[in-house]
Amino acid sequence: MNRSAQEIHDRALTHERERARVHRRTLKVVMFGQILGGAGLAAGVTVGALLAEDMLETDGLAGLPAALFTLGSALAAYLVGGISQRAGRRVGLGVGFAAGGLGAIGVVIAAAVGNVPLLFLALLVYGAGTATNLQARYAGADLATPSTRGTAISVALVSTTVGAVAGPNLVGPLGHLATHLGLPSLSGPFLLAAVAYSAAGLALFTLLRPDPLLLARRIEAETARSALTQPEPMPATELEAMIVDDIVEEAQAEGLEPTIVPPVGRGAYVGATIMVLTQITMVAIMTMTPVHMRDHHHGMSDVGLVIGLHIAAMYLPSPITGLLVDRLGRSAMAVASGIVLLASGLVAALAPGDSLGLTILALILLGLGWNFGLISGTALVVDATEPSNRPRTQGRVDVLVALAGASGGALSGLVVALTSYPTLTITFGLLALSLIPALMWASPTRQTRAPG
């Protein structure tokens, strides 16, 4: 090995050691932030529809809060993705969670004064926390190797479980606290959300150093420069090499890191489709389940238990799901997602209204199917992108996912009002199966298994 080749080898080894060290630290910080963020997102899921039903005095619009905060999360996903693209994950996630905390405070004020327009506006802003909670999973994968991306994504998601499961089961105590403070009892969970989201944003902004995305870009750029100076012939054409040289020189003249932005692969579109279909199904069924339960005389403790176990199923299986996504492949787990979501819809439709056990089973299956779809879809998106184009692409994907959730939330109340809860669950369960044609479209790319 000549001196130049040895230098390249040593530099690559240094990059790998730095990447591994920062990746381990990043996962720890993201896990801490997700524990806090999980407590924040549980408020809207658990009592959002009930709060709207009380303030609007109709159940036909009970799905509106879910639609509003998921619509807000769509805008926030785009903004957080754009901020992360320019300034890194630390700033993007910190700003996103701070906005979610501000929105939660707005919901509490709106409930206290009975102001419906303020409630709608606050729910839009509150959605920033939901979007940021999901965007954090990408931070966990920025420095992961291709064969461990599913596992890295799952670590970020499973941490959400602690806060997200605790939140719904604190509905009763938080309601008493809110009443003691002279506030409506259903605003109590949003008090927790305000504190949790704000703390999550502060933790990530303060502790996520060095920034995993910026480090990944630096390693990518230095690796590209090393490759350009190799004595061995490069596979690129002479024209391509000249273009790369020009970009590098221009970036260096402006004091910037030279970054070549590659095109996004087809796998990103397929991953987005999988996440969109699983999200719209999950949000539609989840949104109307508390209303359906209260109509059949279940108390708030029962509602909190069902939603808590549902959220546990959304996040707790993540380590196993991530391992299966890496070992069995992205497509296999995406198909499993569609099947499990359909099973959830059928169980919910066939369960008697007073059956707590079957309702719990249906919502656990709903969370599990969503988990399969989110992790397999996210892995496909990460596989098809590079550090230089990843945040912007991921932000746009999460915009689509959030809009799907908003659609599911908005439609759910109307579907139940016009037909029935069983019709809703079966319809959206069948919709989830339409992800299979998307996977068939992707099969020629052979991007359904972890590279390497």
N, C-alpha and C positions, 0 to 999 in steps of 0.2 A: 504494500500500500504506500503510494507516494505521499509527500508531505501535504499536498493540497487535499487529497482524499482523506488523509488522517484528520486534518482540521475539520472537514465537513462532518466526519464521523463523530468527532469529539463534541462538536457543536450540537449535533442531533441528540447525542446522549444527554447533554446538559439540558436541552429543551425538554426531553422526556422526563427527566428527574424533576424539573421545575413544574412541568404540567401536572405530574402525579401529586406533588406536594400541595400545590394550590387547589387541585381538584378535591382532595380530601378535606381541606379547610373550607372550601366553598360549600360542600355538601353539609357540613356541620352548621354553617351560618344559615343556609337556606332552610334546613330542618327547623332551626329555632324560629325563623321568621314565619314559616308555614304553620307552626303550632299556634302562634298568635293570630295569623291570618285566618285559620280555620274557625276560630271562635267568632270572628267577625262575620264571615259569610253565612253562618248558621242562622242569624237573626232573620234575614229576609226570607230564607227558605221555610222557616218554621212558622212565623206569625205574619209574614207579609200579606198573604191572601186574607187572613182573618182580620187584620187591621183595615184593609181596604173594604172588606165586606161590612164592617161596622161603620166606617166613615161614609161610605157611599150608599149604604142601606140596600144593597142588592148583591146577589151572588153571581149575576151574569158578568160582572166586571171584576170578579175576585182574582182572575188571572192577570189583571192589569199590573200589579206591583212586580210580578216576575217578569212581565214584558218590559216594564220600564227599567228595572235595574239591570236586566240583561241587554237592553238597548244601550243603556249607559255604559255597560261593560264593553260593548262593541266600539263605541267612540274611544273609550279609555284604552282598549287593546291597540288601536291604531296609534294613539298618542304615546303610549308607553313603549310600543315597538319603535316608533320614530325617535323618541328620546334615547332609548337604548342603542339604536343604530348610531347616533351621534355622540353620546356621552357615556355609554356603557350600561351594564345591568344595574350597578349600584344606584345611579341617579334615577334611572327609569323606574325601578321597583320602589324606591323610596318615595318618589313623587306620587306614584299610583296608589300606594297604601294610604298616604296622607290624604289624598282626595277622597278615598273611601271612608276614612274616619270623619271627614267634614260632612259627607253626605249622611252618615248615620246620625250625627248631631242634628242635622236638618230634619230628619224623619221624626226624632223625638220632639222637636219644637212644633212641627206641623201637627203631630198627634195631640200635643198639649193645648194648642189653640184651635184645633179643628179646622185647619186651613188645607183644603184638598189640593189646590194648585201648588202650594209649597210642598206638600207631600210628594206630588208627582216629580217636581224638580229635584227634591232631595233624593228620591229613589234613583233618578238618573245618575246623580253624582255618586251615590252609594255603590252603584254598579262598578265603579272604578276599582273597588276592593276585590270584587269577584274576578275581574279581568287580570288584576295584578297577581292574585293568588295563583291563577293558572299560568301566567307568564313566568312565574318563578321556576316552574319545572324546566324551562329551557336553560335557565342559569345553571341548573344541576348537570345539564348535558353538554355545556359549552366545551369543557375540557375532557369529556369522556372519550374513550376509544370507540370505534364503530361497533365492536362486539360487546360493549358493556353499556350502550346508550339506553336500552330498555331498563336496565337495572338502575342507572343513574336517575332517570326520569321517575322511576317508582319510589326511590328514596325521598325525593322532594314531595311526592304526592302523599305518601303514607304519613308523613309528619303532620299533615293537615288534620288527620283523624283525631288527634288528641283534643284540639280545640273545637273541631266541628262536631264531635260527639258530645262533648261536655256542654256546648251551647244550648242545644234543644232540651237537654235534661235539666237545665237551669231556668227554663221558662217560668216555672212556678215561683221560685225564690226571687227571680228578677222582676216578675210581675208585682210581688209584694213590695220590693224595694221601690219600684216606680210609683206604686200607690202611696207609699209612705212619703215620697217626695212630692206628692200632689199631681202625678202624671198618670195618664191612662196605663193600665196594667200591660197592655200589649206593646207598649213602647219600651218596656224593660229590656228585652233582648238587644235593642238598638243602642242602649247605653253601653252594654258590654261591647258591641261592635265598634263603637266610637273609640273606646280605650284600646281594644285589641288591634284594630287596623293602624291606629297612630303608633302604637308600640312596635308593630311589625315594620312599618316604614322606617322608623328611627333605627331599629336594630340592623336592617339591611343596609341602610345608607352609611351607618357608622362602621359596621364590621366586615362588609364585603370588600375587603382589600387583600391583595390586588384584585382588580375587577376581572372575573373569569373570561368575559368576552374580549376585553381589550388585550388580555394576555394571549388568548387564542389567536387573535388577529396578528399580534406581534410575532408569534411563533410561525404562523402561516407566511407572513411577509419575509421573515428571515430565512425560512426554508426555501422560499421561491428564489431569493437572491443567491443562496448557496447553490441551488440547482443551476442557475444561470451562469455561475462561474466554474462549474465542473469542467475538467479537461475532456471528459468523455462526450461524444456527440449527443445532442438532445433530440427527442422525437419531434419537437416542433419544427415547423418550416422556417426558413430564413426570414420570411415576412413576419410571421408570428413573433419570432425572437426580437425583431426590430421594434415591433409594437410594444412588447413588454418593456424593452429598454427605454423607449420614449416615456412610457407611463412612470417607470421608476425614476427617471431623471427629473420629470416634471414635479413629481411628488416630493422628491428630495429638495428641489429648488425652493418649494413652498414650505419646507420644514415639516412635511407630513409623512406618515408611514405609507410607503407604496403598497397599494392594494389592488389586485386584479379581481374584478367582480365577475364570477362565472355565471352562466345561466342556471336557472332553477330547474331541477329534474322533474320528470313526470310524477315521481313518487310523492312530491309535495302536494300536487293536486288530488291525488288519490287519498293521501292521509287527511287532507282537509275534508274531503267528501265523507270519509268514515266518521270523523269527529262531528261534522254537521248533523249527520243522521242520528248518531247516538245522543247528541245534545238535545235536539228538538224532541226526541222521544222521551228522554229522561225528564226534561223540564215540564213537558205537557202533563205527564202522569203524576209527577211529584207535586206540582202546583195545586192540583185539585184534590189530592188525597186528604189533606187536612179538612177541607170543606166537606168532602164526602163523609169523613168520619164524624164531624160535628153534626151533620144532618142525621146521622144514625146514633146520636146521643153518646158518643165517646167524649170523655173529658180531656182537658188540656194535657194531663199527665200521659194519657194514651197517645195523643198526637205527638208529644215530645219524644216518647219512647220509639214510636214508628219512624219518625224523621231522624232521630239519633242513630238508630240501627241502619237506616237507609244510607246516611252519610258515612257511617262506619264501613258499609259495603262498598261505597264509592272509593274509599281511600285505603282502608286497612289491608286489602289483599294485594296492594301494589307491589311489594317485594316479590311475591310469587308470580304475579302477572308479568313483571319486568323480566324475570328470569325466563319465563315461558316465551315471551316475545323474542328474547335473544336466542333461545335454544330451538323452539319450534318454528319461529318465523312470524313476520308481521301479519301475513295473510291469514294464517290459521287462527290466530287470536282475534282478528277482525271478524271472521266468520262466526266464531264462538260468541262474539259480542251480539251479533244480530239474532242468533238463536236464543240466547239468554234473555234479551230484551223482549222477544216475542213471548217467551214463557212467562215473563213478568206480566205482560199485558193480559194473557189468558187467565192467569191465577187471579189477578185483580178483578177481572170481569166476572169470574165464576164464584168468587168469594161472597158469602152473605154479608150484608152491610154491618152486622153486629159481630162478625168474626175478627177479633183482634189478631189471632194467630196467623190466619191466611193473609190478612193485610200486611202484617210484618214480613211474611215470606215474599209477597209480591214486591214490596219495596226493597227488600234485600236483593232480590234478583235484578231489580231495576238498577240499583247501585252497582252491582257486580258487572252487568252488561255494559254500563257506561264506562267502568274502569277498564275493561278489556279494550273497548273502542278508543278511549282517549290515549292509552299508553301505546297501542299498536299504531294509531294514526300519528301521534307525535313522533314516534321513532321513524316513521316513513318521511315525515317532513324534515327531521334533522339529517337523515341519510341523504336527502336530495338537495341539501344546502351546504354552504361553506360559511366560516365565520364572517366573511366580508359581505355576504348577502342575507345572513340568517335572521337577524333581529327584525328587519323590515318585512321579510317574508313571513316570519312567525307572527308578527303583529297583524298582518293582513289575514292570515289564516284564522287567528283568534277573533278578528272582526266578524268573519263569516260564522264562526261557531257561536259567538254571542248573538248575532242576528237570528240564527236558528233558534237559540233559546228564547229570544224575545218573541219570535213567531209562535213557538210552542206555548209560551205562557199566555199570550194574547188569545190564541185560538182555543185553549183548553176550557176557559170559562164559557165561551160561546158554544162550543161543542156540547158541553154538559147541559147548558141551559136549553139548547135546542133538541138534544137527544137524551143521552144518559152517560153516567160515569163508565159503565162497561163498554159502551160504544167507543168512548174516548180511548180507553186502554187497549182495546183490540186494534183499533185503527192505527194508532201510533206504534204498536208492537209490530204490525205488518210492515209499516213504513221502514222500520229498522232493517228489515231483510233486503231492502233495495241497495244496501251497500255491497252485496255480492256481485252485481254487474260491474260496479266500479273496480272491484278487485280483478275481475276477469279482464277488464280493459288494461289493467296494470301488469298483468302476468308476463307479457313479452319483455318487460323491462328487467325482469328478474331482480326486483328491488324489494322482495317480500321477506328476505332474510338479512340478518345483519352482515354487512360486508366484512370480509376477512374472517 
